[in-house]
Amino acid sequence: MTREEMKQRTKRFANRVVKLCSALPDNWVARILGKQLLRSGTSVGANYRALCRAKSNADFINKLRIVEEESDESLFWMELLVENDLVKETKLRDLMNEANEILAIVVASAKTARNTGRA
């Protein structure tokens, strides 16, 4: 997958998170969890774009770690939405799978960057 393709993929992920958050139930718990998910989910794409402009290998790896953290955090908030019966697991399954795939890609990219000097 090229960097441009990954930029588009993380942006699609962010847009899906925005749609999910705007469709959450109107109660204070859903609003708080949704706000957290909105921040982390949109941060995945924003930070991936930033890593494409990294100035050094160390900067690149650092930004990859941020994308990794934000992807994992997004999964956490989605799990809480499901576990607290705010969203059915079947409705989030595809989005959670996408977060897991993005997470796996950036973990593998960070490993490659550490071993070869840049992915």
MOPAC internal coordinates of N, CA, C and O (Angstrom, degrees):
PM7 1SCF
backbone

  N    0.0000 0     0.00 0     0.00 0    0    0    0
  C    1.4519 1     0.00 0     0.00 0    1    0    0
  C    1.5273 1   108.79 1     0.00 0    2    1    0
  O    1.2310 1   120.48 1   -48.47 1    3    2    1
  N    1.3229 1   116.68 1   131.53 1    3    2    1
  C    1.4556 1   120.73 1   179.58 1    5    3    2
  C    1.5253 1   110.58 1   -77.89 1    6    5    3
  O    1.2310 1   121.20 1   -14.62 1    7    6    5
  N    1.3065 1   115.31 1   165.38 1    7    6    5
  C    1.4708 1   119.46 1   176.75 1    9    7    6
  C    1.5270 1   110.89 1   -61.03 1   10    9    7
  O    1.2310 1   120.77 1   140.11 1   11   10    9
  N    1.3197 1   116.13 1   -39.89 1   11   10    9
  C    1.4708 1   119.72 1  -179.80 1   13   11   10
  C    1.5287 1   110.44 1   -63.73 1   14   13   11
  O    1.2310 1   120.34 1   137.70 1   15   14   13
  N    1.3009 1   116.96 1   -42.30 1   15   14   13
  C    1.4743 1   120.55 1   177.49 1   17   15   14
  C    1.5274 1   110.78 1   -62.99 1   18   17   15
  O    1.2310 1   120.70 1   139.58 1   19   18   17
  N    1.3222 1   116.27 1   -40.42 1   19   18   17
  C    1.4665 1   119.79 1   179.19 1   21   19   18
  C    1.5238 1   110.91 1   -68.93 1   22   21   19
  O    1.2310 1   120.07 1   144.49 1   23   22   21
  N    1.3276 1   117.48 1   -35.51 1   23   22   21
  C    1.4646 1   120.21 1   175.01 1   25   23   22
  C    1.5278 1   110.36 1   -59.88 1   26   25   23
  O    1.2310 1   120.91 1   135.39 1   27   26   25
  N    1.3233 1   115.87 1   -44.61 1   27   26   25
  C    1.4592 1   120.30 1   179.21 1   29   27   26
  C    1.5298 1   110.94 1   -66.23 1   30   29   27
  O    1.2310 1   120.64 1   140.41 1   31   30   29
  N    1.3207 1   116.39 1   -39.59 1   31   30   29
  C    1.4625 1   120.56 1  -179.04 1   33   31   30
  C    1.5315 1   110.83 1   -64.66 1   34   33   31
  O    1.2310 1   120.25 1   135.82 1   35   34   33
  N    1.3271 1   117.13 1   -44.18 1   35   34   33
  C    1.4612 1   119.51 1   179.99 1   37   35   34
  C    1.5288 1   111.17 1   -70.09 1   38   37   35
  O    1.2310 1   120.18 1   150.35 1   39   38   37
  N    1.3219 1   117.26 1   -29.65 1   39   38   37
  C    1.4674 1   120.03 1   176.21 1   41   39   38
  C    1.5298 1   110.37 1   -70.65 1   42   41   39
  O    1.2310 1   120.23 1   139.70 1   43   42   41
  N    1.3307 1   117.17 1   -40.30 1   43   42   41
  C    1.4747 1   120.30 1   175.51 1   45   43   42
  C    1.5280 1   110.36 1   -61.52 1   46   45   43
  O    1.2310 1   120.93 1   139.23 1   47   46   45
  N    1.3369 1   115.83 1   -40.77 1   47   46   45
  C    1.4606 1   120.21 1   176.79 1   49   47   46
  C    1.5273 1   109.88 1   -58.80 1   50   49   47
  O    1.2310 1   120.24 1   132.90 1   51   50   49
  N    1.3231 1   117.14 1   -47.10 1   51   50   49
  C    1.4683 1   121.54 1   179.57 1   53   51   50
  C    1.5230 1   111.09 1   -59.91 1   54   53   51
  O    1.2310 1   120.16 1   136.87 1   55   54   53
  N    1.3206 1   117.29 1   -43.13 1   55   54   53
  C    1.4634 1   120.35 1   179.15 1   57   55   54
  C    1.5253 1   112.07 1   -64.66 1   58   57   55
  O    1.2310 1   120.34 1   143.26 1   59   58   57
  N    1.3247 1   116.96 1   -36.74 1   59   58   57
  C    1.4612 1   120.30 1   177.05 1   61   59   58
  C    1.5314 1   110.91 1   -66.79 1   62   61   59
  O    1.2310 1   120.61 1   142.78 1   63   62   61
  N    1.3279 1   116.44 1   -37.22 1   63   62   61
  C    1.4621 1   120.81 1   177.09 1   65   63   62
  C    1.5303 1   109.88 1   -64.88 1   66   65   63
  O    1.2310 1   120.24 1   137.77 1   67   66   65
  N    1.3249 1   117.15 1   -42.23 1   67   66   65
  C    1.4647 1   121.14 1   178.22 1   69   67   66
  C    1.5279 1   109.94 1   -58.56 1   70   69   67
  O    1.2310 1   120.28 1   133.36 1   71   70   69
  N    1.3230 1   117.07 1   -46.64 1   71   70   69
  C    1.4685 1   120.80 1   179.95 1   73   71   70
  C    1.5207 1   111.42 1   -63.17 1   74   73   71
  O    1.2310 1   120.45 1   137.81 1   75   74   73
  N    1.3255 1   116.75 1   -42.19 1   75   74   73
  C    1.4587 1   120.36 1   177.98 1   77   75   74
  C    1.5258 1   110.48 1   -60.24 1   78   77   75
  O    1.2310 1   120.70 1   130.76 1   79   78   77
  N    1.3220 1   116.26 1   -49.24 1   79   78   77
  C    1.4652 1   120.24 1  -176.99 1   81   79   78
  C    1.5232 1   112.14 1   -63.06 1   82   81   79
  O    1.2310 1   120.46 1   144.86 1   83   82   81
  N    1.3162 1   116.73 1   -35.14 1   83   82   81
  C    1.4671 1   119.08 1   179.65 1   85   83   82
  C    1.5293 1   112.07 1   -73.63 1   86   85   83
  O    1.2310 1   120.04 1   164.64 1   87   86   85
  N    1.3356 1   117.53 1   -15.36 1   87   86   85
  C    1.4674 1   121.47 1   179.94 1   89   87   86
  C    1.5275 1   113.21 1  -101.64 1   90   89   87
  O    1.2310 1   119.98 1  -176.23 1   91   90   89
  N    1.3231 1   117.64 1     3.77 1   91   90   89
  C    1.4674 1   120.15 1  -178.88 1   93   91   90
  C    1.5280 1   110.87 1   -68.04 1   94   93   91
  O    1.2310 1   120.62 1   -24.14 1   95   94   93
  N    1.3348 1   116.42 1   155.86 1   95   94   93
  C    1.4703 1   119.72 1   177.15 1   97   95   94
  C    1.5299 1   110.91 1   -57.53 1   98   97   95
  O    1.2310 1   121.48 1   -25.61 1   99   98   97
  N    1.3205 1   114.78 1   154.39 1   99   98   97
  C    1.4603 1   120.40 1  -178.02 1  101   99   98
  C    1.5293 1   109.84 1   -92.66 1  102  101   99
  O    1.2310 1   121.44 1  -104.59 1  103  102  101
  N    1.3483 1   114.85 1    75.41 1  103  102  101
  C    1.4615 1   119.79 1   172.19 1  105  103  102
  C    1.5275 1   108.11 1  -141.33 1  106  105  103
  O    1.2310 1   120.57 1   -15.34 1  107  106  105
  N    1.3097 1   116.51 1   164.66 1  107  106  105
  C    1.4696 1   119.85 1  -171.64 1  109  107  106
  C    1.5239 1   112.94 1   -65.17 1  110  109  107
  O    1.2310 1   119.18 1   145.09 1  111  110  109
  N    1.3189 1   119.17 1   -34.91 1  111  110  109
  C    1.4615 1   120.92 1   179.33 1  113  111  110
  C    1.5287 1   110.05 1   -66.49 1  114  113  111
  O    1.2310 1   120.39 1   131.68 1  115  114  113
  N    1.3198 1   116.86 1   -48.32 1  115  114  113
  C    1.4645 1   121.01 1   179.80 1  117  115  114
  C    1.5242 1   110.73 1   -61.82 1  118  117  115
  O    1.2310 1   120.27 1   141.45 1  119  118  117
  N    1.3375 1   117.10 1   -38.55 1  119  118  117
  C    1.4688 1   120.05 1   178.83 1  121  119  118
  C    1.5279 1   111.27 1   -63.28 1  122  121  119
  O    1.2310 1   120.16 1   136.94 1  123  122  121
  N    1.3278 1   117.29 1   -43.06 1  123  122  121
  C    1.4696 1   120.48 1  -178.24 1  125  123  122
  C    1.5283 1   110.50 1   -69.07 1  126  125  123
  O    1.2310 1   120.36 1   132.16 1  127  126  125
  N    1.3276 1   116.92 1   -47.84 1  127  126  125
  C    1.4613 1   119.65 1   178.36 1  129  127  126
  C    1.5241 1   110.64 1   -63.16 1  130  129  127
  O    1.2310 1   120.64 1   139.21 1  131  130  129
  N    1.3266 1   116.39 1   -40.79 1  131  130  129
  C    1.4637 1   121.06 1   178.91 1  133  131  130
  C    1.5152 1   112.25 1   -62.93 1  134  133  131
  O    1.2310 1   120.58 1   140.54 1  135  134  133
  N    1.3188 1   116.50 1   -39.46 1  135  134  133
  C    1.4680 1   120.11 1   178.67 1  137  135  134
  C    1.5294 1   110.71 1   -63.27 1  138  137  135
  O    1.2310 1   120.84 1   138.59 1  139  138  137
  N    1.3276 1   116.01 1   -41.41 1  139  138  137
  C    1.4637 1   120.55 1   178.39 1  141  139  138
  C    1.5278 1   110.67 1   -64.55 1  142  141  139
  O    1.2310 1   120.65 1   134.91 1  143  142  141
  N    1.3363 1   116.36 1   -45.09 1  143  142  141
  C    1.4637 1   120.95 1   178.50 1  145  143  142
  C    1.5232 1   110.91 1   -63.41 1  146  145  143
  O    1.2310 1   120.46 1   138.36 1  147  146  145
  N    1.3135 1   116.73 1   -41.64 1  147  146  145
  C    1.4637 1   120.42 1   179.18 1  149  147  146
  C    1.5263 1   110.93 1   -59.57 1  150  149  147
  O    1.2310 1   120.37 1   138.09 1  151  150  149
  N    1.3201 1   116.89 1   -41.91 1  151  150  149
  C    1.4720 1   120.59 1   179.58 1  153  151  150
  C    1.5233 1   111.40 1   -65.42 1  154  153  151
  O    1.2310 1   120.78 1   129.97 1  155  154  153
  N    1.3293 1   116.11 1   -50.03 1  155  154  153
  C    1.4711 1   118.26 1  -176.35 1  157  155  154
  C    1.5260 1   111.65 1   -71.53 1  158  157  155
  O    1.2310 1   120.25 1   139.63 1  159  158  157
  N    1.3284 1   117.12 1   -40.37 1  159  158  157
  C    1.4608 1   120.74 1  -177.08 1  161  159  158
  C    1.5204 1   113.66 1   -65.83 1  162  161  159
  O    1.2310 1   120.67 1   141.51 1  163  162  161
  N    1.3209 1   116.32 1   -38.49 1  163  162  161
  C    1.4689 1   118.97 1   177.70 1  165  163  162
  C    1.5238 1   111.00 1   -78.05 1  166  165  163
  O    1.2310 1   120.63 1   154.36 1  167  166  165
  N    1.3151 1   116.40 1   -25.64 1  167  166  165
  C    1.4641 1   120.95 1   177.94 1  169  167  166
  C    1.5284 1   112.20 1   -66.84 1  170  169  167
  O    1.2310 1   120.35 1   151.90 1  171  170  169
  N    1.3285 1   116.93 1   -28.10 1  171  170  169
  C    1.4742 1   120.25 1   178.15 1  173  171  170
  C    1.5252 1   109.59 1   -55.94 1  174  173  171
  O    1.2310 1   120.26 1   127.47 1  175  174  173
  N    1.3182 1   117.11 1   -52.53 1  175  174  173
  C    1.4593 1   121.28 1  -178.73 1  177  175  174
  C    1.5159 1   113.01 1   -68.33 1  178  177  175
  O    1.2310 1   120.62 1   138.09 1  179  178  177
  N    1.3237 1   116.43 1   -41.91 1  179  178  177
  C    1.4670 1   119.97 1  -178.91 1  181  179  178
  C    1.5293 1   110.92 1   -62.78 1  182  181  179
  O    1.2310 1   120.64 1   137.15 1  183  182  181
  N    1.3233 1   116.38 1   -42.85 1  183  182  181
  C    1.4643 1   119.34 1  -179.08 1  185  183  182
  C    1.5200 1   112.20 1   -74.84 1  186  185  183
  O    1.2310 1   119.86 1   151.15 1  187  186  185
  N    1.3308 1   117.88 1   -28.85 1  187  186  185
  C    1.4640 1   118.52 1   174.48 1  189  187  186
  C    1.5292 1   109.57 1   -65.18 1  190  189  187
  O    1.2310 1   120.50 1   137.71 1  191  190  189
  N    1.3252 1   116.64 1   -42.29 1  191  190  189
  C    1.4705 1   119.55 1   176.83 1  193  191  190
  C    1.5202 1   110.79 1   -59.40 1  194  193  191
  O    1.2310 1   120.69 1   139.84 1  195  194  193
  N    1.3252 1   116.28 1   -40.16 1  195  194  193
  C    1.4644 1   120.66 1   179.88 1  197  195  194
  C    1.5250 1   111.23 1   -64.46 1  198  197  195
  O    1.2310 1   120.11 1   141.29 1  199  198  197
  N    1.3255 1   117.40 1   -38.71 1  199  198  197
  C    1.4665 1   118.85 1  -178.81 1  201  199  198
  C    1.5216 1   111.29 1   -68.30 1  202  201  199
  O    1.2310 1   120.24 1   155.11 1  203  202  201
  N    1.3211 1   117.14 1   -24.89 1  203  202  201
  C    1.4702 1   119.46 1   176.68 1  205  203  202
  C    1.5284 1   111.60 1   -67.25 1  206  205  203
  O    1.2310 1   120.50 1   163.74 1  207  206  205
  N    1.3241 1   116.64 1   -16.26 1  207  206  205
  C    1.4645 1   121.58 1   177.87 1  209  207  206
  C    1.5270 1   112.09 1  -109.16 1  210  209  207
  O    1.2310 1   120.51 1  -161.15 1  211  210  209
  N    1.3208 1   116.62 1    18.85 1  211  210  209
  C    1.4698 1   120.99 1  -178.32 1  213  211  210
  C    1.5296 1   110.32 1   -57.13 1  214  213  211
  O    1.2310 1   121.32 1   -36.65 1  215  214  213
  N    1.3147 1   115.08 1   143.35 1  215  214  213
  C    1.4619 1   120.93 1  -176.30 1  217  215  214
  C    1.5273 1   113.50 1   -92.96 1  218  217  215
  O    1.2310 1   120.77 1   165.35 1  219  218  217
  N    1.3356 1   116.14 1   -14.65 1  219  218  217
  C    1.4613 1   120.00 1   179.94 1  221  219  218
  C    1.5220 1   108.30 1  -153.10 1  222  221  219
  O    1.2310 1   120.51 1   -10.80 1  223  222  221
  N    1.3141 1   116.62 1   169.20 1  223  222  221
  C    1.4575 1   120.62 1   177.44 1  225  223  222
  C    1.5354 1   110.56 1   -62.65 1  226  225  223
  O    1.2310 1   120.66 1   139.92 1  227  226  225
  N    1.3280 1   116.34 1   -40.08 1  227  226  225
  C    1.4695 1   119.71 1   179.06 1  229  227  226
  C    1.5235 1   110.60 1   -63.79 1  230  229  227
  O    1.2310 1   120.23 1   138.65 1  231  230  229
  N    1.3303 1   117.17 1   -41.35 1  231  230  229
  C    1.4653 1   121.77 1   177.42 1  233  231  230
  C    1.5299 1   110.13 1   -63.64 1  234  233  231
  O    1.2310 1   120.52 1   137.64 1  235  234  233
  N    1.3154 1   116.61 1   -42.36 1  235  234  233
  C    1.4668 1   122.71 1   178.56 1  237  235  234
  C    1.5321 1   110.52 1   -59.16 1  238  237  235
  O    1.2310 1   120.59 1   131.14 1  239  238  237
  N    1.3221 1   116.47 1   -48.86 1  239  238  237
  C    1.4709 1   121.02 1  -178.91 1  241  239  238
  C    1.5241 1   110.23 1   -65.08 1  242  241  239
  O    1.2310 1   120.19 1   138.99 1  243  242  241
  N    1.3206 1   117.24 1   -41.01 1  243  242  241
  C    1.4651 1   120.68 1   178.25 1  245  243  242
  C    1.5224 1   111.50 1   -60.26 1  246  245  243
  O    1.2310 1   120.54 1   135.96 1  247  246  245
  N    1.3191 1   116.57 1   -44.04 1  247  246  245
  C    1.4647 1   120.35 1  -179.91 1  249  247  246
  C    1.5374 1   110.73 1   -68.59 1  250  249  247
  O    1.2310 1   120.23 1   144.60 1  251  250  249
  N    1.3331 1   117.17 1   -35.40 1  251  250  249
  C    1.4655 1   120.10 1   174.76 1  253  251  250
  C    1.5238 1   110.29 1   -60.55 1  254  253  251
  O    1.2310 1   120.47 1   138.96 1  255  254  253
  N    1.3113 1   116.71 1   -41.04 1  255  254  253
  C    1.4729 1   120.84 1   179.17 1  257  255  254
  C    1.5210 1   110.88 1   -63.21 1  258  257  255
  O    1.2310 1   120.20 1   143.99 1  259  258  257
  N    1.3206 1   117.23 1   -36.01 1  259  258  257
  C    1.4658 1   120.47 1   177.74 1  261  259  258
  C    1.5242 1   109.53 1   -65.56 1  262  261  259
  O    1.2310 1   120.15 1   135.24 1  263  262  261
  N    1.3278 1   117.32 1   -44.76 1  263  262  261
  C    1.4727 1   120.73 1   177.48 1  265  263  262
  C    1.5291 1   109.58 1   -60.45 1  266  265  263
  O    1.2310 1   120.62 1   138.94 1  267  266  265
  N    1.3220 1   116.42 1   -41.06 1  267  266  265
  C    1.4676 1   120.99 1   177.60 1  269  267  266
  C    1.5302 1   110.54 1   -59.43 1  270  269  267
  O    1.2310 1   120.46 1   131.26 1  271  270  269
  N    1.3226 1   116.73 1   -48.74 1  271  270  269
  C    1.4648 1   121.23 1  -179.08 1  273  271  270
  C    1.5238 1   111.49 1   -62.37 1  274  273  271
  O    1.2310 1   120.24 1   137.03 1  275  274  273
  N    1.3182 1   117.15 1   -42.97 1  275  274  273
  C    1.4650 1   120.33 1  -177.63 1  277  275  274
  C    1.5324 1   111.38 1   -69.55 1  278  277  275
  O    1.2310 1   120.20 1   144.56 1  279  278  277
  N    1.3259 1   117.22 1   -35.44 1  279  278  277
  C    1.4694 1   120.63 1   176.11 1  281  279  278
  C    1.5187 1   110.41 1   -64.14 1  282  281  279
  O    1.2310 1   120.91 1   134.04 1  283  282  281
  N    1.3284 1   115.86 1   -45.96 1  283  282  281
  C    1.4579 1   120.70 1   179.71 1  285  283  282
  C    1.5260 1   110.97 1   -65.46 1  286  285  283
  O    1.2310 1   120.33 1   140.09 1  287  286  285
  N    1.3154 1   116.98 1   -39.91 1  287  286  285
  C    1.4644 1   120.30 1   177.89 1  289  287  286
  C    1.5278 1   110.90 1   -64.39 1  290  289  287
  O    1.2310 1   120.43 1   140.90 1  291  290  289
  N    1.3111 1   116.79 1   -39.10 1  291  290  289
  C    1.4712 1   120.06 1   177.02 1  293  291  290
  C    1.5268 1   110.81 1   -59.50 1  294  293  291
  O    1.2310 1   121.07 1   137.77 1  295  294  293
  N    1.3212 1   115.56 1   -42.23 1  295  294  293
  C    1.4687 1   119.79 1   176.44 1  297  295  294
  C    1.5229 1   111.15 1   -60.13 1  298  297  295
  O    1.2310 1   120.52 1   138.25 1  299  298  297
  N    1.3118 1   116.62 1   -41.75 1  299  298  297
  C    1.4661 1   120.98 1   178.94 1  301  299  298
  C    1.5257 1   111.50 1   -57.97 1  302  301  299
  O    1.2310 1   120.30 1   131.37 1  303  302  301
  N    1.3333 1   117.03 1   -48.63 1  303  302  301
  C    1.4696 1   120.34 1  -178.54 1  305  303  302
  C    1.5195 1   110.78 1   -65.71 1  306  305  303
  O    1.2310 1   119.87 1   142.13 1  307  306  305
  N    1.3267 1   117.86 1   -37.87 1  307  306  305
  C    1.4675 1   119.75 1   177.07 1  309  307  306
  C    1.5222 1   110.99 1   -65.16 1  310  309  307
  O    1.2310 1   120.62 1   139.71 1  311  310  309
  N    1.3339 1   116.42 1   -40.29 1  311  310  309
  C    1.4707 1   119.63 1   176.88 1  313  311  310
  C    1.5252 1   110.77 1   -59.77 1  314  313  311
  O    1.2310 1   120.16 1   137.72 1  315  314  313
  N    1.3228 1   117.29 1   -42.28 1  315  314  313
  C    1.4664 1   120.49 1   178.60 1  317  315  314
  C    1.5293 1   111.66 1   -64.48 1  318  317  315
  O    1.2310 1   120.46 1   141.20 1  319  318  317
  N    1.3167 1   116.73 1   -38.80 1  319  318  317
  C    1.4713 1   119.26 1   177.25 1  321  319  318
  C    1.5228 1   110.63 1   -60.12 1  322  321  319
  O    1.2310 1   120.35 1   138.20 1  323  322  321
  N    1.3219 1   116.94 1   -41.80 1  323  322  321
  C    1.4630 1   121.66 1   179.76 1  325  323  322
  C    1.5286 1   110.52 1   -70.04 1  326  325  323
  O    1.2310 1   120.63 1   130.20 1  327  326  325
  N    1.3262 1   116.39 1   -49.80 1  327  326  325
  C    1.4590 1   121.35 1  -175.33 1  329  327  326
  C    1.5249 1   113.29 1   -64.43 1  330  329  327
  O    1.2310 1   120.59 1   158.47 1  331  330  329
  N    1.3286 1   116.48 1   -21.53 1  331  330  329
  C    1.4619 1   120.65 1   178.32 1  333  331  330
  C    1.5203 1   112.17 1  -103.31 1  334  333  331
  O    1.2310 1   121.12 1  -162.40 1  335  334  333
  N    1.3311 1   115.47 1    17.60 1  335  334  333
  C    1.4709 1   122.80 1   174.89 1  337  335  334
  C    1.5290 1   113.75 1    56.49 1  338  337  335
  O    1.2310 1   120.82 1  -145.00 1  339  338  337
  N    1.3203 1   116.03 1    35.00 1  339  338  337
  C    1.4586 1   120.22 1   176.42 1  341  339  338
  C    1.5253 1   111.40 1   -93.44 1  342  341  339
  O    1.2310 1   120.75 1   153.71 1  343  342  341
  N    1.3477 1   116.17 1   -26.29 1  343  342  341
  C    1.4632 1   122.84 1   176.19 1  345  343  342
  C    1.5222 1   106.76 1  -142.36 1  346  345  343
  O    1.2310 1   120.79 1   -40.84 1  347  346  345
  N    1.3218 1   116.10 1   139.16 1  347  346  345
  C    1.4626 1   119.60 1   176.93 1  349  347  346
  C    1.5243 1   109.91 1   -70.37 1  350  349  347
  O    1.2310 1   121.14 1   -40.36 1  351  350  349
  N    1.3202 1   115.43 1   139.64 1  351  350  349
  C    1.4627 1   121.48 1  -178.99 1  353  351  350
  C    1.5212 1   111.39 1   -56.84 1  354  353  351
  O    1.2310 1   120.06 1   143.54 1  355  354  353
  N    1.3183 1   117.50 1   -36.46 1  355  354  353
  C    1.4650 1   120.47 1  -179.35 1  357  355  354
  C    1.5277 1   111.73 1   -62.96 1  358  357  355
  O    1.2310 1   120.18 1   149.36 1  359  358  357
  N    1.3159 1   117.26 1   -30.64 1  359  358  357
  C    1.4684 1   120.28 1   179.15 1  361  359  358
  C    1.5280 1   112.11 1   -76.14 1  362  361  359
  O    1.2310 1   120.46 1   155.77 1  363  362  361
  N    1.3270 1   116.73 1   -24.23 1  363  362  361
  C    1.4634 1   120.15 1  -178.30 1  365  363  362
  C    1.5207 1   113.86 1  -100.88 1  366  365  363
  O    1.2310 1   120.14 1   170.93 1  367  366  365
  N    1.3166 1   117.33 1    -9.07 1  367  366  365
  C    1.4693 1   120.89 1  -173.97 1  369  367  366
  C    1.5249 1   112.62 1   -52.99 1  370  369  367
  O    1.2310 1   119.78 1   130.02 1  371  370  369
  N    1.3297 1   118.03 1   -49.98 1  371  370  369
  C    1.4708 1   120.93 1  -178.04 1  373  371  370
  C    1.5288 1   112.02 1   -64.15 1  374  373  371
  O    1.2310 1   120.44 1   138.40 1  375  374  373
  N    1.3215 1   116.77 1   -41.60 1  375  374  373
  C    1.4645 1   120.19 1  -179.86 1  377  375  374
  C    1.5302 1   110.47 1   -67.70 1  378  377  375
  O    1.2310 1   120.20 1   142.07 1  379  378  377
  N    1.3164 1   117.22 1   -37.93 1  379  378  377
  C    1.4623 1   120.76 1   177.27 1  381  379  378
  C    1.5335 1   110.59 1   -67.94 1  382  381  379
  O    1.2310 1   120.35 1   141.79 1  383  382  381
  N    1.3089 1   116.94 1   -38.21 1  383  382  381
  C    1.4735 1   120.32 1   175.28 1  385  383  382
  C    1.5212 1   110.65 1   -62.26 1  386  385  383
  O    1.2310 1   120.48 1   138.34 1  387  386  385
  N    1.3154 1   116.69 1   -41.66 1  387  386  385
  C    1.4641 1   120.36 1   178.63 1  389  387  386
  C    1.5281 1   110.50 1   -63.19 1  390  389  387
  O    1.2310 1   119.89 1   137.34 1  391  390  389
  N    1.3243 1   117.82 1   -42.66 1  391  390  389
  C    1.4656 1   121.03 1   177.72 1  393  391  390
  C    1.5234 1   110.16 1   -61.14 1  394  393  391
  O    1.2310 1   120.28 1   138.19 1  395  394  393
  N    1.3349 1   117.07 1   -41.81 1  395  394  393
  C    1.4641 1   120.75 1   177.91 1  397  395  394
  C    1.5182 1   111.93 1   -64.19 1  398  397  395
  O    1.2310 1   119.94 1   140.29 1  399  398  397
  N    1.3305 1   117.72 1   -39.71 1  399  398  397
  C    1.4640 1   120.98 1   178.65 1  401  399  398
  C    1.5243 1   111.26 1   -66.60 1  402  401  399
  O    1.2310 1   120.34 1   136.16 1  403  402  401
  N    1.3258 1   116.96 1   -43.84 1  403  402  401
  C    1.4706 1   120.33 1   176.98 1  405  403  402
  C    1.5248 1   109.35 1   -60.59 1  406  405  403
  O    1.2310 1   120.39 1   136.14 1  407  406  405
  N    1.3108 1   116.86 1   -43.86 1  407  406  405
  C    1.4622 1   121.84 1   177.94 1  409  407  406
  C    1.5268 1   111.07 1   -57.65 1  410  409  407
  O    1.2310 1   120.28 1   133.45 1  411  410  409
  N    1.3177 1   117.08 1   -46.55 1  411  410  409
  C    1.4733 1   120.98 1  -179.93 1  413  411  410
  C    1.5253 1   111.26 1   -63.37 1  414  413  411
  O    1.2310 1   120.20 1   140.12 1  415  414  413
  N    1.3172 1   117.23 1   -39.88 1  415  414  413
  C    1.4653 1   121.35 1   179.96 1  417  415  414
  C    1.5283 1   110.63 1   -63.58 1  418  417  415
  O    1.2310 1   120.23 1   133.56 1  419  418  417
  N    1.3333 1   117.16 1   -46.44 1  419  418  417
  C    1.4620 1   118.58 1  -176.63 1  421  419  418
  C    1.5339 1   111.57 1   -72.24 1  422  421  419
  O    1.2310 1   119.96 1   147.93 1  423  422  421
  N    1.3250 1   117.68 1   -32.07 1  423  422  421
  C    1.4705 1   119.86 1   175.67 1  425  423  422
  C    1.5326 1   109.44 1   -64.09 1  426  425  423
  O    1.2310 1   120.67 1   134.64 1  427  426  425
  N    1.3331 1   116.32 1   -45.36 1  427  426  425
  C    1.4700 1   120.09 1   178.47 1  429  427  426
  C    1.5250 1   110.89 1   -64.51 1  430  429  427
  O    1.2310 1   119.99 1   141.06 1  431  430  429
  N    1.3201 1   117.63 1   -38.94 1  431  430  429
  C    1.4689 1   121.05 1   178.64 1  433  431  430
  C    1.5259 1   111.15 1   -64.52 1  434  433  431
  O    1.2310 1   120.24 1   139.77 1  435  434  433
  N    1.3224 1   117.15 1   -40.23 1  435  434  433
  C    1.4681 1   120.76 1   179.23 1  437  435  434
  C    1.5252 1   110.13 1   -65.19 1  438  437  435
  O    1.2310 1   120.57 1   139.64 1  439  438  437
  N    1.3162 1   116.52 1   -40.36 1  439  438  437
  C    1.4644 1   120.45 1   178.57 1  441  439  438
  C    1.5296 1   110.11 1   -63.15 1  442  441  439
  O    1.2310 1   120.49 1   135.36 1  443  442  441
  N    1.3250 1   116.67 1   -44.64 1  443  442  441
  C    1.4630 1   121.11 1   178.04 1  445  443  442
  C    1.5233 1   110.52 1   -62.19 1  446  445  443
  O    1.2310 1   120.55 1   135.66 1  447  446  445
  N    1.3276 1   116.55 1   -44.34 1  447  446  445
  C    1.4805 1   120.65 1  -178.71 1  449  447  446
  C    1.5216 1   111.02 1   -62.97 1  450  449  447
  O    1.2310 1   120.38 1   140.81 1  451  450  449
  N    1.3073 1   116.88 1   -39.19 1  451  450  449
  C    1.4736 1   120.07 1   178.74 1  453  451  450
  C    1.5279 1   111.37 1   -67.03 1  454  453  451
  O    1.2310 1   120.77 1   143.81 1  455  454  453
  N    1.3255 1   116.14 1   -36.19 1  455  454  453
  C    1.4682 1   120.45 1  -176.09 1  457  455  454
  C    1.5272 1   113.73 1   -83.18 1  458  457  455
  O    1.2310 1   119.90 1   150.34 1  459  458  457
  N    1.3219 1   117.80 1   -29.66 1  459  458  457
  C    1.4586 1   120.09 1  -174.09 1  461  459  458
  C    1.5173 1   114.03 1  -115.68 1  462  461  459
  O    1.2310 1   120.17 1   169.75 1  463  462  461
  N    1.2966 1   117.28 1   -10.25 1  463  462  461
  C    1.4498 1   119.53 1  -179.37 1  465  463  462
  C    1.5085 1   113.53 1   102.01 1  466  465  463
  O    1.2310 1   119.49 1   163.59 1  467  466  465
  N    1.3307 1   118.58 1   -16.41 1  467  466  465
  C    1.4820 1   122.10 1   174.97 1  469  467  466
  C    1.5131 1   109.16 1   177.28 1  470  469  467
  O    1.2310 1   120.91 1   -37.08 1  471  470  469
  N    1.3088 1   115.86 1   142.92 1  471  470  469
  C    1.4853 1   120.50 1   178.77 1  473  471  470
  C    1.5050 1   110.10 1   -87.28 1  474  473  471
  O    1.2310 1   120.10 1   180.00 1  475  474  473

